[in-house]
Amino acid sequence: MGHGPGKPSSRKKKEQSEGGNGQLLFYWIVGTGLWLWALTALFSGSTGIGPLFSSILAEKEAKKTLQRIDTRVADLDRRTEALRTDPFELERQAREREHRLRPGEILVLPKSQGESQNR
């Protein structure tokens, strides 16, 4: 029996379906390999999420430390300038550091950590 010009033979259908399955298997293997590679890279110890989060946390800590240092430098600059310009500043800072008072002054100390937690 003749096959019409538009109908492929059953042998051609079989070859086409086997070729399609081979291609599908190849793509599935390559895709799975790529996913495994990406997951390995994502969770690896040297290039994964852990080091990324560690570096982000370290950066935040460094920014906080820098801010504290900047605040301290600004305070020291202010105190240095006061020492240069105010003749009584040296005496005031020395008395403050040594907890000494002039006659008639009242010393106010901050609460210690233990006192504020007990109340």
C-alpha distances in whole Angstrom, upper triangle without the diagonal:
4,7,9,13,14,12,13,11,13,15,16,17,19,21,22,23,25,27,28,29,31,32,34,35,37,38,40,41,43,44,45,47,49,50,52,53,54,56,58,59,60,62,63,67,67,65,64,66,69,70,69,71,74,74,74,77,79,79,80,83,84,84,86,89,89,90,93,94,94,96,98,99,100,102,104,104,106,108,109,109,112,114,114,115,117,120,120,116,117,120,117,114,117,118,115,113,116,117,120,122,124,127,126,122,120,117,114,111,107,106,105,102,103,105,103,100,103,104
4,6,9,11,10,11,10,12,14,15,16,18,20,20,22,24,25,26,28,30,31,32,34,36,37,38,40,41,42,44,46,47,49,50,52,53,55,56,58,59,61,62,66,66,64,63,64,67,69,68,70,73,73,73,76,77,77,79,81,82,82,85,87,87,88,91,92,92,94,96,97,98,100,102,102,104,106,107,107,110,112,112,113,115,118,118,114,115,118,115,112,115,116,113,112,115,115,118,120,123,125,124,120,118,115,112,110,106,105,104,100,102,104,101,99,102,103
4,6,8,6,7,7,10,12,12,13,16,17,17,19,21,22,23,25,27,28,29,31,33,34,35,37,38,39,41,43,44,45,47,49,50,51,53,54,55,57,59,62,63,60,59,61,64,65,64,66,69,69,69,72,74,74,75,78,79,79,81,83,83,84,87,88,88,90,93,93,94,97,98,98,100,103,103,104,106,108,108,110,111,114,114,111,112,114,112,109,111,113,109,108,111,111,115,116,119,122,121,117,115,112,108,106,102,102,100,97,99,101,98,96,99,99
4,5,5,8,9,12,14,14,15,18,19,18,20,23,23,24,26,28,29,30,32,33,34,36,38,39,40,42,44,44,46,48,49,50,52,54,55,56,58,59,63,63,60,60,61,64,65,64,66,69,69,69,72,74,73,75,78,78,78,81,83,83,84,87,88,88,90,92,93,93,96,98,97,99,102,102,103,105,107,108,109,110,114,113,110,111,113,111,108,111,112,109,108,111,111,114,116,118,121,120,116,114,111,108,106,102,101,100,97,99,100,98,96,98,99
4,6,8,10,14,15,13,15,18,18,17,20,22,22,23,26,27,27,29,31,32,33,35,37,37,38,41,42,43,44,47,48,48,50,52,53,54,56,58,61,61,59,58,59,63,64,62,65,67,67,67,70,72,71,73,76,76,76,79,81,81,82,85,86,86,88,90,91,91,94,95,95,97,100,100,101,103,105,105,106,108,111,111,108,109,111,109,106,109,110,107,106,109,109,113,114,117,120,118,114,112,110,106,104,101,100,99,96,97,99,96,95,98,98
4,7,10,13,15,12,13,16,17,16,18,21,20,20,23,25,25,26,29,30,30,32,35,35,35,38,40,40,41,44,45,46,47,50,50,51,54,55,59,59,56,55,56,60,61,59,62,65,64,64,67,69,68,70,73,73,73,76,78,78,79,82,83,83,85,87,88,88,91,92,92,94,97,97,98,100,102,102,103,105,108,108,105,106,108,106,103,106,107,104,103,106,106,110,111,114,116,115,111,109,106,103,101,97,97,96,92,94,96,93,91,94,95
4,6,9,11,10,10,13,14,14,15,18,19,19,21,23,24,25,27,28,29,31,33,34,34,36,38,39,40,43,44,45,46,48,49,50,52,54,58,58,55,54,56,59,60,59,61,64,64,64,67,69,68,69,72,73,73,75,78,78,79,82,83,83,85,87,88,88,91,93,93,94,97,97,98,100,102,103,104,105,109,109,105,106,108,106,103,106,107,104,102,106,106,109,111,113,116,115,111,109,106,103,100,97,96,95,91,93,95,92,90,93,94
4,7,8,6,7,10,11,10,12,15,15,16,18,20,21,22,24,25,26,28,30,31,32,34,36,37,38,40,41,42,44,46,47,48,50,51,55,55,53,52,53,57,58,57,59,62,62,62,65,67,66,68,70,71,71,74,76,76,77,80,81,81,83,86,86,87,89,91,91,93,95,96,96,99,101,101,102,104,107,107,103,104,107,104,102,104,105,102,101,104,104,108,109,112,115,113,110,107,105,101,99,95,95,93,90,92,94,91,89,92,92
4,5,5,6,9,10,11,13,14,16,17,19,20,21,23,25,26,27,29,31,32,33,35,36,38,39,41,42,43,45,47,48,49,51,52,56,56,54,53,55,58,59,58,60,63,63,63,66,68,68,69,72,73,73,76,78,78,79,82,83,83,85,87,88,89,91,93,93,95,97,98,98,101,103,103,104,106,109,109,105,106,109,106,103,106,107,104,102,105,106,109,111,114,116,115,111,109,106,103,100,97,96,95,91,93,95,92,90,93,94
4,5,5,6,9,10,11,12,14,15,16,18,20,21,22,24,26,27,29,30,31,33,34,36,37,39,40,42,43,45,46,47,49,50,54,55,52,51,53,56,57,57,59,61,62,62,65,66,67,68,71,72,72,74,76,77,78,80,82,82,84,86,87,88,90,92,92,94,96,97,98,100,102,102,104,105,108,108,104,105,107,105,102,104,106,102,101,104,104,108,109,112,115,114,110,107,105,101,99,95,94,93,89,91,93,90,88,91,92
4,5,5,6,9,10,11,12,14,15,17,18,20,21,23,24,26,27,29,30,31,33,35,36,37,39,41,42,43,45,46,48,49,53,53,51,50,52,55,56,56,58,60,61,61,64,66,66,67,70,71,71,73,75,76,77,80,81,81,83,85,86,87,89,91,91,93,95,96,97,99,101,101,103,104,107,107,104,104,107,104,101,103,105,102,100,103,103,107,109,112,114,113,110,107,104,101,98,95,94,92,89,90,93,90,88,91,92
4,5,5,6,9,10,10,12,14,15,16,18,20,21,22,24,26,27,28,30,31,33,34,36,37,39,40,42,43,45,46,47,51,51,49,48,50,53,54,54,56,58,59,59,62,63,63,65,68,68,69,71,73,73,75,77,78,79,81,83,83,84,87,88,89,90,93,93,94,97,98,99,100,102,105,105,101,102,104,102,99,101,103,99,98,101,101,105,107,109,112,111,107,105,102,99,96,93,92,91,87,89,91,88,86,89,90
4,5,5,6,9,10,10,12,14,15,16,18,20,21,22,24,26,27,28,30,31,32,34,36,37,38,40,42,43,45,46,50,50,48,47,48,51,53,52,54,57,57,57,60,62,62,63,66,67,67,69,71,72,73,76,77,77,79,81,82,83,85,87,87,89,91,92,93,95,97,97,99,100,103,103,99,100,102,100,97,99,101,97,96,99,99,103,105,107,110,109,105,103,100,97,94,91,90,88,85,86,89,86,84,87,87
4,5,5,6,9,10,11,12,14,15,16,18,20,21,22,24,25,27,28,30,31,33,34,36,37,39,40,42,43,44,48,49,47,46,47,50,52,51,53,56,56,56,59,61,61,63,65,66,67,69,71,71,73,75,76,77,79,81,81,82,85,86,87,88,91,91,92,95,96,97,98,100,103,103,99,100,102,100,97,99,100,97,95,98,99,102,104,107,110,109,105,102,99,96,94,90,89,87,84,85,88,85,83,86,87
4,6,5,6,9,10,11,12,14,15,16,18,20,21,23,24,26,27,29,30,32,33,34,36,37,39,40,42,43,47,47,45,44,46,49,50,50,52,54,55,55,58,60,60,61,64,65,65,68,69,70,71,74,75,75,77,79,80,81,83,85,85,87,89,90,91,93,95,95,97,98,101,101,98,98,101,98,95,97,99,96,94,97,98,101,103,106,109,108,104,102,99,95,93,89,88,87,83,85,87,85,83,85,87
4,5,5,6,9,10,11,12,14,15,16,18,20,21,22,24,26,27,28,30,31,33,34,36,37,38,40,41,45,46,43,42,44,47,48,48,50,52,53,53,56,57,57,59,62,62,63,65,67,67,69,71,72,73,75,77,77,78,81,82,83,84,87,87,88,91,92,93,94,96,99,99,95,96,98,96,93,95,97,93,92,95,95,99,101,103,106,105,101,99,96,93,90,87,86,85,81,83,85,83,80,83,84
4,5,5,6,9,10,10,12,14,15,16,18,20,21,22,24,25,27,28,30,31,32,34,36,37,39,40,44,44,42,41,42,45,47,46,48,51,51,51,54,56,56,57,60,61,62,64,66,66,67,70,71,72,74,76,76,77,80,81,82,83,86,86,87,90,91,92,93,95,98,98,94,94,97,95,92,94,95,92,90,93,94,97,99,102,105,103,100,97,94,91,89,85,84,82,79,81,83,80,78,81,82
4,5,5,6,9,10,10,12,14,15,16,18,20,21,22,24,26,27,28,30,31,33,34,36,37,38,42,43,41,40,41,44,46,45,47,50,50,51,53,55,55,57,59,60,61,63,65,66,67,69,71,71,73,75,76,77,79,81,81,83,85,86,87,89,91,92,93,95,98,97,93,94,96,94,91,93,95,91,90,93,93,97,99,101,104,103,99,97,94,91,88,85,84,82,78,80,82,80,78,81,82
4,5,5,6,9,10,11,12,14,15,17,18,20,21,22,24,26,27,28,30,31,33,34,36,37,41,41,39,38,40,43,44,44,46,48,49,49,52,53,54,55,58,59,59,62,63,64,65,68,69,69,71,73,74,75,77,79,79,81,83,84,85,87,89,89,91,92,95,95,91,92,94,92,89,91,93,90,88,91,92,95,97,100,103,102,98,96,93,90,87,83,83,81,78,79,82,79,77,80,81
4,5,5,6,9,10,11,12,14,15,16,18,20,21,22,24,25,27,28,30,31,32,34,35,39,40,37,36,38,41,42,42,44,46,47,47,50,51,52,53,56,56,57,59,61,62,63,65,67,67,69,71,72,73,75,77,77,79,81,82,83,85,87,87,89,90,93,93,89,90,92,90,87,89,91,87,86,89,89,93,95,97,100,99,95,93,90,87,84,81,80,78,75,77,79,76,74,77,78
4,5,5,6,8,10,10,12,14,15,16,18,20,21,22,24,25,27,28,30,31,33,34,37,38,36,35,37,40,41,41,43,45,46,46,49,50,51,52,55,56,56,58,60,61,62,65,66,66,68,70,71,72,74,76,77,78,80,81,82,84,86,87,88,90,93,92,89,89,92,89,86,88,90,86,85,88,88,92,94,96,99,98,94,92,89,86,83,80,79,77,73,75,77,75,73,76,77
4,5,5,6,9,10,11,12,14,15,16,18,20,21,22,24,26,27,28,30,32,32,36,37,35,34,36,39,40,40,42,44,45,45,48,49,50,51,54,55,55,58,59,60,61,64,65,65,68,69,70,71,74,75,75,77,80,80,81,84,85,86,87,89,92,92,88,88,91,88,85,87,89,86,84,87,87,91,93,96,99,98,94,92,89,86,83,79,78,77,73,75,77,75,73,76,77
4,5,5,6,8,10,11,12,14,15,16,18,20,21,22,24,26,27,28,30,31,35,35,33,32,34,37,38,37,40,42,42,43,46,47,47,49,52,52,53,55,57,57,59,61,62,63,65,67,68,69,71,72,73,75,77,78,79,81,83,83,85,86,89,89,85,86,88,86,83,85,87,83,82,85,85,89,91,94,97,96,92,90,87,83,81,77,77,75,72,73,76,73,71,74,75
4,5,5,6,9,10,10,12,14,15,16,18,20,21,22,24,25,27,28,30,33,34,32,31,32,35,37,36,38,40,41,41,44,46,46,47,50,51,51,54,56,56,57,60,61,61,64,66,66,67,70,71,72,73,76,76,77,80,81,82,83,85,88,88,84,84,87,84,81,84,85,82,80,83,84,87,89,92,95,94,90,87,84,81,79,75,74,73,69,71,73,71,68,71,73
4,5,5,6,9,10,10,12,14,15,16,18,20,21,22,24,25,27,28,32,32,30,29,31,34,35,35,37,40,40,41,43,45,45,47,49,50,51,53,55,56,57,59,61,61,63,65,66,67,69,71,71,73,75,76,77,79,81,82,83,85,88,87,84,84,86,84,81,83,84,81,79,82,83,86,88,91,94,93,89,87,84,81,78,75,74,72,68,70,72,70,68,71,72
4,5,5,6,8,10,11,12,14,15,16,18,20,21,22,24,26,26,30,31,29,28,30,33,34,34,36,38,39,39,42,43,44,46,48,49,50,52,53,54,56,58,59,60,62,64,64,65,68,69,70,72,74,74,75,78,79,80,81,83,86,86,82,82,85,83,79,81,83,80,78,81,82,85,87,90,93,92,88,86,83,80,77,74,73,71,68,70,72,70,68,71,72
4,5,5,6,8,10,10,12,14,15,16,18,20,21,22,24,25,29,29,27,26,28,31,32,31,34,36,36,37,40,41,41,43,45,46,47,49,51,51,53,55,56,57,59,61,62,63,65,67,67,69,71,72,73,75,77,77,79,80,83,83,79,80,82,80,77,79,81,77,76,79,79,83,85,88,90,90,86,83,80,77,75,71,70,69,65,67,70,67,65,68,69
4,6,5,6,8,10,10,12,14,15,16,18,20,21,22,24,27,28,26,25,26,29,31,30,32,35,36,36,38,40,41,42,44,45,46,48,50,51,52,55,56,56,58,60,61,62,65,66,67,68,71,71,72,75,76,77,79,80,83,82,79,79,81,79,76,78,80,76,75,78,78,82,83,86,89,88,84,82,79,76,73,70,69,67,64,65,68,65,63,66,67
4,5,5,6,9,10,10,12,14,15,16,18,20,21,22,26,26,24,24,26,28,30,29,32,34,35,35,38,39,40,42,44,45,46,48,49,50,52,54,55,56,58,60,60,62,64,65,66,68,70,71,72,74,75,76,78,79,82,82,78,78,81,79,75,77,79,75,74,77,77,81,83,86,89,88,84,82,79,76,73,69,68,66,63,65,67,65,63,66,67
4,6,5,6,9,10,10,12,14,15,16,18,20,21,24,24,22,22,24,27,28,27,30,32,32,33,36,37,38,40,42,42,43,46,47,48,50,52,53,53,56,57,58,59,62,63,63,66,68,68,69,72,73,74,75,77,80,80,76,76,79,76,73,75,77,74,72,75,76,79,81,84,87,86,82,80,77,74,71,68,67,65,62,64,66,64,62,65,67
4,5,5,6,9,10,11,12,14,15,16,18,20,23,24,21,20,22,25,26,26,28,30,31,31,34,35,36,37,40,41,41,44,45,46,47,50,51,52,54,56,56,57,60,61,62,64,66,66,68,70,71,72,74,75,78,78,74,74,77,74,71,73,75,72,70,73,74,77,79,82,85,84,80,78,75,72,69,65,65,63,60,61,64,61,59,63,64
4,5,5,6,9,10,11,12,14,15,16,18,22,22,20,19,21,24,25,25,27,29,30,31,33,35,35,37,39,40,41,43,45,46,47,49,50,51,53,55,56,57,59,61,62,63,65,66,67,70,71,72,74,75,78,77,73,74,76,74,71,73,74,71,69,72,72,76,78,81,84,83,79,77,74,71,68,64,63,61,58,60,62,60,58,61,62
4,5,5,6,9,10,10,12,14,15,16,20,20,18,18,20,23,24,24,26,28,29,30,32,33,34,36,38,39,40,42,44,44,46,48,49,50,52,54,55,56,58,59,60,62,64,65,66,68,70,71,72,74,77,76,72,72,75,73,70,71,73,70,68,71,72,75,77,80,83,82,79,76,73,70,67,64,63,61,58,60,62,60,58,61,62
4,5,5,6,9,10,10,12,14,15,19,19,16,16,18,21,22,21,24,26,26,27,30,31,32,33,36,36,37,40,41,42,43,46,47,47,50,51,52,53,56,57,57,60,61,62,63,66,67,68,70,71,74,73,70,70,72,70,67,69,71,67,66,69,69,73,75,78,81,80,76,74,71,68,65,62,61,59,56,58,61,58,56,59,61
4,5,5,6,8,10,10,12,14,18,18,16,14,16,19,20,20,22,24,25,26,28,30,30,32,34,35,36,38,40,41,42,44,45,46,48,50,51,52,54,56,57,58,60,61,62,64,66,67,69,70,73,72,68,69,71,69,66,68,69,66,64,67,68,71,73,76,79,78,74,72,69,66,63,60,59,57,54,55,58,56,53,57,58
4,5,5,6,9,10,11,12,15,17,15,13,15,18,19,20,22,24,25,26,28,29,30,32,34,35,36,38,39,41,42,44,45,46,48,50,51,52,54,56,57,59,60,61,63,65,66,67,69,70,73,72,68,68,71,69,65,67,69,65,64,66,67,71,73,76,79,78,74,72,68,66,63,59,58,56,53,55,57,55,53,56,57
4,6,5,6,9,10,10,14,14,12,12,14,17,18,18,20,22,23,24,26,27,28,30,32,33,34,37,38,39,40,42,43,44,47,48,49,50,53,54,54,57,58,59,60,63,64,65,67,68,71,70,66,67,69,67,64,65,67,64,62,65,66,69,71,74,77,77,73,71,68,65,62,58,58,56,53,54,57,55,53,56,58
4,5,5,6,9,10,13,14,11,10,12,15,16,15,18,20,20,21,24,25,26,28,30,30,32,34,35,36,38,40,41,42,44,46,46,48,50,51,52,54,56,56,58,60,61,62,64,65,68,68,64,64,67,64,61,63,65,61,60,63,63,67,69,72,75,74,70,68,65,62,59,56,55,53,50,52,55,52,50,54,55
4,5,5,6,8,12,13,11,9,10,13,15,15,16,19,20,21,23,24,25,27,29,30,31,33,35,36,37,39,40,41,43,45,46,48,49,51,52,54,55,56,58,60,61,62,64,65,68,67,63,64,66,64,60,62,64,60,59,61,62,66,68,71,73,73,69,67,63,60,58,54,53,51,48,50,52,50,48,51,53
4,5,5,6,9,11,9,8,11,12,14,15,17,18,19,21,23,24,25,27,28,30,31,33,34,35,37,39,40,41,43,45,46,47,49,50,51,53,55,56,57,59,61,62,64,65,67,67,63,63,65,63,60,62,63,60,58,61,61,65,67,70,73,73,69,67,63,61,57,54,53,51,48,50,53,50,48,51,53
4,6,5,9,9,6,6,9,11,12,12,15,16,17,18,20,21,22,24,26,27,28,31,32,33,35,36,37,38,41,42,43,45,47,48,48,51,52,53,54,57,58,59,61,62,65,64,60,60,63,61,58,59,61,58,56,59,60,63,65,68,71,71,67,65,62,59,56,53,52,50,47,49,52,50,48,51,53
4,6,9,10,7,4,6,9,10,10,12,14,15,16,18,20,20,22,24,25,26,28,30,31,33,34,35,37,39,40,41,43,45,46,47,49,50,51,53,55,56,57,59,60,63,62,59,59,61,59,56,58,59,56,54,57,58,61,63,66,69,68,65,62,59,56,53,50,49,47,44,46,49,47,45,48,49
4,7,9,8,5,6,7,9,10,12,13,15,16,18,19,21,22,24,25,27,28,29,31,33,34,35,37,39,40,41,43,45,46,47,49,50,51,53,55,56,57,59,60,63,62,58,58,60,58,55,57,58,55,53,56,56,60,62,65,68,68,64,61,58,55,52,49,48,46,43,44,47,45,43,46,48
4,6,6,5,8,8,9,11,13,13,15,17,18,19,21,23,24,25,27,29,29,31,33,34,35,37,39,40,41,43,45,45,47,49,50,51,53,55,56,57,59,60,63,62,58,58,60,58,55,56,58,55,53,56,56,60,62,65,68,68,64,62,59,56,53,50,49,47,43,45,48,46,44,47,49
4,6,6,8,7,7,10,12,11,13,16,16,17,19,21,22,23,25,26,27,28,31,32,33,35,37,37,38,41,42,43,44,47,48,48,50,52,53,54,57,58,60,59,55,55,57,55,52,53,55,52,50,52,53,57,59,63,66,65,62,59,56,53,50,47,46,44,41,43,46,44,42,45,47
4,6,9,8,6,9,12,11,12,15,16,16,18,20,21,21,24,26,26,27,30,31,31,33,35,36,37,39,41,41,43,45,46,47,49,51,52,53,55,56,58,58,54,54,56,55,51,53,54,51,49,52,53,57,59,62,65,65,61,59,56,53,50,47,47,45,42,44,47,45,43,47,49
4,7,8,6,8,11,11,11,14,16,16,17,20,21,21,23,25,26,27,29,31,31,33,35,36,37,39,41,42,43,45,47,47,49,51,52,53,55,56,59,58,55,55,57,55,52,54,55,52,50,53,54,58,60,63,66,66,62,60,57,54,51,48,48,46,43,45,48,46,44,47,49
4,6,6,7,9,10,11,13,15,16,17,19,20,21,23,25,26,27,29,31,32,33,35,37,38,39,41,42,43,45,47,48,49,51,53,54,56,57,59,59,55,55,57,55,52,54,55,52,50,53,54,57,60,63,66,65,61,59,56,53,50,47,46,44,41,43,46,44,42,46,47
4,6,5,6,8,10,11,12,14,15,17,18,20,21,23,24,26,27,29,30,31,33,35,36,37,39,40,42,43,45,46,48,49,51,52,54,55,57,57,53,53,55,53,50,52,53,50,48,51,52,55,57,60,63,63,59,56,53,50,47,44,43,42,38,41,43,41,39,42,44
4,5,5,6,9,10,11,12,14,15,16,18,20,21,22,24,26,27,28,30,32,33,34,36,37,39,40,42,43,44,46,48,49,50,52,53,56,55,51,51,53,51,48,49,51,48,46,49,49,53,55,58,61,60,57,54,51,48,45,42,41,39,36,38,41,39,37,40,42
4,5,5,6,9,10,10,12,14,15,16,18,20,21,22,24,25,26,28,30,31,32,34,36,37,38,40,41,42,44,46,47,48,50,51,54,53,49,49,51,50,46,48,50,46,44,47,48,52,54,57,60,60,56,54,50,48,45,42,41,39,36,38,41,39,38,41,43
4,5,5,6,9,10,11,13,14,15,17,19,20,21,23,25,26,27,29,30,31,33,35,36,37,39,41,41,43,45,46,47,49,50,53,52,49,49,51,49,46,48,49,46,45,48,48,52,54,57,60,59,55,53,50,47,44,41,41,39,36,39,41,39,38,41,43
4,5,5,6,8,10,11,12,14,15,17,18,20,21,23,24,26,27,29,30,32,33,35,36,38,39,40,42,43,45,46,48,49,51,51,47,47,49,47,44,46,47,44,42,45,46,49,51,54,57,56,53,50,47,44,42,38,38,36,33,35,38,36,34,38,39
4,5,5,6,9,10,10,12,14,15,16,18,20,21,22,24,26,27,28,30,31,33,34,36,37,38,40,42,43,44,46,47,50,49,45,45,47,45,42,44,45,42,40,43,44,47,49,52,55,55,51,49,46,43,40,37,36,34,32,34,37,35,33,37,38
4,5,5,6,9,10,10,12,14,15,16,18,20,21,22,24,25,26,28,30,31,32,34,36,36,38,40,41,42,44,45,48,48,44,44,46,44,41,43,45,41,40,43,44,47,49,52,55,55,51,49,46,43,40,37,37,35,33,36,38,36,35,39,40
4,5,5,6,9,10,11,13,14,15,17,19,20,21,23,24,26,27,29,30,31,33,35,36,37,39,41,42,43,44,47,47,43,43,45,43,40,42,44,41,39,42,43,46,48,51,54,53,49,47,44,42,39,36,36,34,32,34,37,34,33,37,38
4,5,5,6,9,10,11,12,14,15,17,18,20,21,23,24,26,27,29,30,32,33,34,36,38,39,41,42,43,45,45,41,41,43,41,38,40,41,38,36,39,40,43,45,48,51,51,47,45,41,39,36,33,32,31,28,31,33,31,30,33,35
4,5,5,6,9,10,10,12,14,15,16,18,20,21,22,24,26,27,28,30,31,32,34,36,37,38,40,41,44,43,39,39,41,39,36,38,40,37,35,38,39,42,44,47,50,50,46,44,41,38,35,32,33,31,28,31,34,32,31,35,36
4,5,5,6,9,10,10,12,14,15,16,18,20,21,22,24,25,26,28,30,31,32,34,36,37,39,40,42,42,38,38,41,39,36,38,40,36,35,38,39,42,44,47,50,50,46,44,41,38,36,33,33,32,30,33,35,33,32,36,37
4,5,5,6,9,10,11,12,14,15,17,18,20,21,23,24,26,27,29,30,31,33,35,36,37,38,41,40,37,37,39,37,34,36,38,34,33,36,37,40,42,45,48,47,43,41,38,36,33,30,30,29,27,30,32,29,29,33,34
4,5,5,6,9,10,11,12,14,15,16,18,20,21,22,24,26,27,28,30,32,33,34,36,37,39,39,35,35,37,35,32,34,35,32,30,34,34,38,40,42,45,45,41,39,36,33,31,28,28,26,24,27,30,28,27,31,32
4,5,5,6,9,10,10,12,14,15,16,18,20,21,22,24,25,26,28,30,31,32,34,35,38,37,34,34,36,34,31,33,35,32,30,33,34,37,40,42,45,45,41,40,37,34,32,29,30,28,26,30,32,30,30,34,35
4,5,5,6,9,10,10,12,14,15,16,18,20,21,22,24,25,27,28,30,31,33,34,37,36,32,33,35,33,30,33,34,31,30,33,34,37,39,41,44,44,40,39,36,33,31,28,29,28,27,30,32,30,30,33,34
4,5,5,6,9,10,11,12,14,15,17,18,20,21,23,24,26,27,29,30,32,32,35,34,30,31,33,31,28,30,32,28,27,31,31,34,36,38,42,41,37,35,32,30,27,25,25,24,23,26,28,26,26,30,31
4,5,5,6,9,10,11,12,14,15,16,18,20,21,22,24,26,27,28,30,31,33,33,29,29,31,29,26,28,30,27,25,28,29,33,35,37,40,40,36,35,32,29,27,24,25,24,23,26,28,26,27,30,31
4,5,5,6,9,10,10,12,14,15,16,18,20,21,22,24,25,27,28,29,32,32,28,28,31,29,26,28,30,27,26,29,30,33,35,38,41,41,37,36,33,31,28,26,28,27,26,29,31,29,30,33,34
4,5,5,6,9,10,10,12,14,15,16,18,20,21,22,24,26,27,28,31,30,26,27,30,27,25,27,29,26,25,28,29,32,33,36,39,38,35,33,30,28,26,24,25,25,24,28,29,27,28,31,32
4,5,5,6,9,10,11,12,14,15,17,18,20,21,22,24,26,26,29,28,24,25,27,25,22,24,26,22,21,25,25,29,30,33,36,36,32,30,27,25,23,21,22,22,21,25,26,24,25,29,30
4,5,5,6,9,10,10,12,14,15,16,18,20,21,22,24,25,27,27,23,23,26,24,21,23,25,22,21,25,26,29,30,33,36,36,32,31,28,27,25,23,25,24,23,27,29,27,28,32,33
4,5,5,6,9,10,10,12,14,15,16,18,20,21,22,24,26,26,23,23,26,24,21,24,26,23,22,26,27,29,31,33,36,36,32,32,29,27,26,24,26,26,26,29,30,29,30,34,34
4,5,5,6,9,10,11,12,14,15,17,18,20,21,22,25,24,20,21,24,21,19,22,23,20,20,24,24,27,28,30,33,33,29,28,26,24,22,20,23,23,23,27,27,26,27,31,31
4,5,5,6,9,10,11,12,14,15,16,18,20,20,23,22,18,19,21,19,16,19,21,18,17,21,22,24,26,28,31,31,28,27,24,23,21,20,22,22,22,26,27,25,27,30,31
4,5,5,6,8,10,10,12,14,15,16,18,19,22,22,18,18,21,20,17,19,22,19,19,22,24,26,27,29,33,33,29,29,26,25,24,23,26,25,26,29,30,29,31,34,35
4,5,5,6,9,10,10,12,14,15,16,18,21,21,17,18,21,19,17,20,22,19,19,23,24,26,27,28,32,32,28,28,26,24,23,22,25,26,26,30,30,29,31,34,34
4,5,5,6,9,10,11,12,14,15,16,18,18,14,15,18,16,13,16,18,15,15,19,20,22,23,25,28,28,24,24,22,21,20,19,22,23,24,27,28,26,29,32,32
4,5,5,6,8,10,10,12,14,15,17,17,13,13,16,15,12,15,17,15,15,18,20,21,23,25,28,29,25,25,23,22,21,21,24,24,25,29,29,29,31,34,34
4,5,5,6,8,10,11,12,14,16,17,14,14,18,16,14,17,20,18,18,21,23,24,25,26,30,30,27,27,25,25,24,24,27,28,29,32,33,32,34,37,37
4,5,5,6,9,10,11,11,15,15,11,13,16,14,13,16,18,16,17,20,21,22,23,24,27,27,24,24,23,22,22,22,25,26,28,31,31,30,33,36,35
4,5,5,6,9,10,10,12,12,8,9,12,11,9,12,14,13,13,17,18,19,20,21,24,25,22,22,20,20,20,21,24,25,27,30,30,29,32,35,35
4,5,5,6,9,10,12,13,10,10,13,13,11,13,16,15,15,18,20,21,22,23,26,27,24,25,23,24,24,24,28,28,30,33,33,33,35,38,38
4,5,5,6,8,11,12,10,11,14,14,13,16,18,17,18,21,22,23,23,24,27,28,25,26,25,25,25,26,29,30,32,35,35,34,37,40,40
4,5,5,5,8,9,6,8,11,11,10,13,15,15,16,19,20,20,20,20,23,24,21,22,21,22,23,24,27,28,30,34,33,33,36,38,38
4,6,6,7,8,5,6,9,10,9,11,14,14,15,17,19,19,19,19,23,24,21,23,22,23,23,24,28,29,31,34,34,34,37,39,39
4,6,8,10,9,9,12,13,13,15,17,18,18,21,22,22,23,22,26,27,24,26,25,26,27,28,32,33,35,38,38,37,40,43,43
4,6,9,8,10,13,13,14,16,18,18,20,22,23,23,22,22,25,25,23,25,25,26,27,28,32,33,36,39,38,38,41,43,43
4,6,5,8,10,10,11,14,15,16,17,19,20,19,19,18,21,22,20,22,22,23,24,26,30,31,34,37,36,36,39,41,40
4,6,7,8,10,11,13,14,15,17,19,20,18,18,16,19,21,19,22,22,24,25,27,31,32,35,38,37,37,40,42,42
4,6,5,6,9,10,11,12,14,16,16,15,14,13,16,17,15,18,18,20,21,24,27,29,32,34,34,34,37,39,38
4,5,5,6,8,10,10,12,14,15,14,14,14,17,18,16,18,17,19,20,21,25,26,29,32,31,31,35,36,36
4,5,5,6,9,10,11,12,14,13,14,14,18,19,17,19,18,20,20,22,26,27,29,32,32,32,35,37,37
4,6,5,6,8,10,11,12,10,11,11,14,16,14,16,15,18,19,21,25,26,29,31,30,31,34,36,36
4,5,5,6,9,10,10,9,9,10,13,15,12,13,13,14,16,18,22,23,26,28,28,28,31,33,33
4,5,5,6,9,10,10,11,13,16,18,14,15,14,15,15,17,20,21,24,27,26,27,30,31,32
4,5,5,6,8,8,10,12,16,17,15,16,14,16,16,18,21,22,25,27,27,28,31,32,33
4,6,5,6,5,7,9,12,14,11,12,11,13,13,16,20,20,24,26,25,26,29,30,30
4,6,5,7,8,11,14,15,12,12,9,11,11,13,16,17,20,23,22,23,26,27,27
4,6,8,11,14,17,18,15,15,12,13,12,14,17,17,20,22,22,23,26,27,28
4,5,9,12,15,17,14,14,11,13,12,15,18,18,21,23,22,24,27,28,28
4,7,10,13,14,11,11,8,10,9,12,15,16,19,21,20,21,24,25,26
4,7,10,12,9,10,8,11,12,15,18,19,23,24,23,25,28,28,28
4,6,8,6,7,7,11,13,16,19,21,24,26,24,25,29,29,29
4,6,6,9,10,13,16,19,22,24,28,29,27,29,32,32,32
4,6,9,11,15,17,21,24,26,29,30,28,30,33,33,32
4,7,10,13,16,20,22,25,28,29,27,28,32,32,31
4,7,10,13,16,19,22,25,26,24,25,29,29,28
4,6,10,13,16,18,22,23,21,22,25,25,24
4,6,10,13,15,19,20,18,19,22,23,22
4,7,9,12,16,17,15,16,19,20,19
4,7,9,12,14,12,13,17,17,17
4,6,9,12,10,10,13,15,15
4,7,8,6,7,10,11,11
4,6,5,7,9,10,12
4,6,5,6,9,11
4,6,5,6,9
4,5,5,7
4,6,6
4,6
4
